Amino acid sequence: MIGFIIAGLIIGALARLIKPGKQNLGLIATLLLGIVGSLIGGTIASFLGTGQIMELNVIGFIVSVIAAVLLIGVAESLSGRRRVTR
């Protein structure tokens, strides 16, 4: 479980480095987006037959980072909409 949280934090941090521009996300949001991205990446890697969902592998890691980058984009767009409506 601790390894999963650390992997989520690393994936979230890498996604924030890859995503251009400034993100207004805190450490907890980065961690949560990284964990969700990790779950998505693990699921896709499992469907591709490269390993189990909780297993660390290259394909799962790459897909996890891509999923986290996309999730950061979604989180930014949702937070931008909230600021506009206020």
C-alpha positions, 0 to 999 in steps of 0.5 A, spaced: 500 500 500 505 504 501 509 503 495 502 504 491 502 511 494 509 512 493 508 510 485 502 515 485 506 520 487 511 519 482 507 518 477 503 525 479 509 529 479 512 526 472 505 528 469 505 535 472 513 536 469 510 533 462 504 537 462 506 544 460 504 551 463 503 552 471 498 547 474 494 550 481 494 543 484 497 541 491 500 535 493 494 531 495 491 533 488 497 530 485 497 524 489 490 522 488 491 524 480 497 519 480 494 514 484 488 514 479 492 514 473 496 508 476 490 504 476 488 506 469 495 504 467 495 498 470 488 496 468 490 497 461 497 494 461 493 488 464 488 488 458 494 488 454 497 482 457 503 485 460 502 483 467 497 484 473 494 491 475 498 492 481 504 489 478 510 494 476 512 494 469 514 499 463 508 499 459 503 500 465 508 505 468 508 509 461 500 508 460 499 511 467 503 517 466 499 519 460 493 517 464 495 522 469 497 527 464 490 527 461 487 527 468 491 533 470 488 537 464 481 535 466 482 537 473 485 544 470 479 545 466 474 543 471 477 548 476 477 553 471 470 553 470 469 553 477 473 560 478 469 563 472 462 561 475 463 565 481 
